Amino acid sequence: MSVRIVVRERGVTDSPDDLAILDDGERARAGRKREAAPFVTGHALVRRVLGELLDRDPAGLTFARRCTTCGSEQHGKPSLRDVPDWHFSLSYTSASAIVAVAEGVEVGVDIEDLTDADFEGFAGATLARDEVAGFDGLDGHDLLVARARVWARKEAVLKATGRGLVVDPSEVLVSAPRDPARLVDWRADEPRPPMIALADVDPTTPDHRAAVAALTGDDLRVEAV
Ligand SMILES: CC(C)(COP(=O)(O)OP(=O)(O)OC[C@H]1O[C@@H](n2cnc3c(N)ncnc32)[C@H](O)[C@@H]1OP(=O)(O)O)[C@@H](O)C(=O)NCCC(=O)NCCS
């Protein structure tokens, strides 16, 4: 048995067609961003992929948010307001956006730009002590790829749960960068998801790495559309 996860990635562009299918709230948020294009590309991508899968007008879709930490409906993991069984997740950098969609299971996706993993304190900020050995022998570009891959895996898990970075990523252990993606251990105080599956996604945007996670005990069948 496997769970189908539909994934689509797109390079960020400045597109009036994308802006046109956003709702007033999204357009207002875009207007407050220092860089609007990644936000607009990402949110339009969510609407287009969901519109195609559900055979609905992308501009007519409505979304809700709910924070699993404080219960606020002003922030937190977004969901489709009137199609509760379909779940999606969005991630974007200044160059690329990716959306993952699944029916019947909560999903999380994350995309990382290698340059964002290029800082001295990466291990201290993101890894458990016993994860550090998985990076032995890596340097230069390979090291950044490994960091971005592991970081994307951790954040995909945390986005699938809806907790996000409220949970310390160094307490969520994933497999070593050269091994197949999986959740290895959960050391955070917050409750561990009962089941979780994880997979790497190869983005087409150069110098990016991505991963998807879903709250399921089954394998993931990732389908790029
Ligand atoms: C979710 C989070 C991990 C995203 O991190 P990021 O690397 O900056 O951004 P990404 O591009 O990967 O993802 C952003 C998208 O994730 C989604 N998202 C937001 N909160 C989310 C959550 N709690 N769980 C899953 N997805 C979430 C949204 O679609 C968001 O896009 P938007 O801000 O344009 O609407 C981070 O913002 C976070 O941890 N937020 C939660 C903080 C929180 O809950 N604090 C407690 C408040 S009481």
Ligand as a Chemical Component Dictionary entry (heavy atoms), coordinates in Angstrom:
data_LIG
# 
_chem_comp.id                   LIG 
_chem_comp.type                 NON-POLYMER 
_chem_comp.pdbx_formal_charge   0 
_chem_comp.three_letter_code    LIG 
# 
loop_
_chem_comp_atom.comp_id 
_chem_comp_atom.atom_id 
_chem_comp_atom.alt_atom_id 
_chem_comp_atom.type_symbol 
_chem_comp_atom.charge 
_chem_comp_atom.model_Cartn_x 
_chem_comp_atom.model_Cartn_y 
_chem_comp_atom.model_Cartn_z 
_chem_comp_atom.pdbx_ordinal 
LIG C1  C1  C 0 5.891  26.879 9.040  1  
LIG C2  C2  C 0 7.355  27.287 9.069  2  
LIG C3  C3  C 0 8.178  26.043 9.420  3  
LIG C4  C4  C 0 7.675  27.790 7.651  4  
LIG O1  O1  O 0 8.984  28.123 7.555  5  
LIG P1  P1  P 0 9.720  28.826 6.312  6  
LIG O2  O2  O 0 10.903 27.994 5.985  7  
LIG O3  O3  O 0 9.924  30.221 6.653  8  
LIG O4  O4  O 0 8.706  28.864 5.103  9  
LIG P2  P2  P 0 8.256  27.872 3.944  10 
LIG O5  O5  O 0 8.367  28.621 2.681  11 
LIG O6  O6  O 0 8.899  26.523 4.006  12 
LIG O7  O7  O 0 6.699  27.636 4.285  13 
LIG C5  C5  C 0 5.820  28.707 4.397  14 
LIG C6  C6  C 0 4.418  28.173 4.305  15 
LIG O8  O8  O 0 4.195  27.131 5.261  16 
LIG C7  C7  C 0 2.798  27.123 5.593  17 
LIG N1  N1  N 0 2.699  27.132 7.051  18 
LIG C8  C8  C 0 2.638  28.181 7.899  19 
LIG N2  N2  N 0 2.557  27.722 9.179  20 
LIG C9  C9  C 0 2.575  26.385 9.112  21 
LIG C10 C10 C 0 2.524  25.362 10.099 22 
LIG N3  N3  N 0 2.427  25.627 11.403 23 
LIG N4  N4  N 0 2.582  24.074 9.686  24 
LIG C11 C11 C 0 2.674  23.772 8.387  25 
LIG N5  N5  N 0 2.719  24.709 7.396  26 
LIG C12 C12 C 0 2.676  25.986 7.776  27 
LIG C13 C13 C 0 2.176  28.337 4.930  28 
LIG O9  O9  O 0 1.607  27.899 3.706  29 
LIG C14 C14 C 0 3.376  29.197 4.671  30 
LIG O10 O10 O 0 3.214  30.072 3.573  31 
LIG P3  P3  P 0 2.707  31.578 3.823  32 
LIG O11 O11 O 0 3.404  32.088 5.033  33 
LIG O12 O12 O 0 3.059  32.315 2.581  34 
LIG O13 O13 O 0 1.229  31.457 4.011  35 
LIG C15 C15 C 0 7.664  28.399 10.116 36 
LIG O14 O14 O 0 7.167  29.617 9.663  37 
LIG C16 C16 C 0 7.031  28.060 11.455 38 
LIG O15 O15 O 0 7.535  27.246 12.190 39 
LIG N6  N6  N 0 5.896  28.649 11.790 40 
LIG C17 C17 C 0 5.149  28.258 12.977 41 
LIG C18 C18 C 0 5.460  29.188 14.108 42 
LIG C19 C19 C 0 4.456  28.996 15.200 43 
LIG O16 O16 O 0 3.534  28.208 15.096 44 
LIG N7  N7  N 0 4.636  29.715 16.297 45 
LIG C20 C20 C 0 3.720  29.628 17.400 46 
LIG C21 C21 C 0 2.718  30.710 17.302 47 
LIG S1  S1  S 0 1.570  30.606 18.647 48 
# 
loop_
_chem_comp_bond.comp_id 
_chem_comp_bond.atom_id_1 
_chem_comp_bond.atom_id_2 
_chem_comp_bond.value_order 
_chem_comp_bond.pdbx_ordinal 
LIG C1  C2  SING 1  
LIG C2  C3  SING 2  
LIG C2  C4  SING 3  
LIG C2  C15 SING 4  
LIG C4  O1  SING 5  
LIG O1  P1  SING 6  
LIG P1  O2  DOUB 7  
LIG P1  O3  SING 8  
LIG P1  O4  SING 9  
LIG O4  P2  SING 10 
LIG P2  O5  DOUB 11 
LIG P2  O6  SING 12 
LIG P2  O7  SING 13 
LIG O7  C5  SING 14 
LIG C5  C6  SING 15 
LIG C6  O8  SING 16 
LIG C6  C14 SING 17 
LIG O8  C7  SING 18 
LIG C7  N1  SING 19 
LIG C7  C13 SING 20 
LIG N1  C8  SING 21 
LIG N1  C12 SING 22 
LIG C8  N2  DOUB 23 
LIG N2  C9  SING 24 
LIG C9  C10 SING 25 
LIG C9  C12 DOUB 26 
LIG C10 N3  SING 27 
LIG C10 N4  DOUB 28 
LIG N4  C11 SING 29 
LIG C11 N5  DOUB 30 
LIG N5  C12 SING 31 
LIG C13 O9  SING 32 
LIG C13 C14 SING 33 
LIG C14 O10 SING 34 
LIG O10 P3  SING 35 
LIG P3  O11 DOUB 36 
LIG P3  O12 SING 37 
LIG P3  O13 SING 38 
LIG C15 O14 SING 39 
LIG C15 C16 SING 40 
LIG C16 O15 DOUB 41 
LIG C16 N6  SING 42 
LIG N6  C17 SING 43 
LIG C17 C18 SING 44 
LIG C18 C19 SING 45 
LIG C19 O16 DOUB 46 
LIG C19 N7  SING 47 
LIG N7  C20 SING 48 
LIG C20 C21 SING 49 
LIG C21 S1  SING 50 
# 
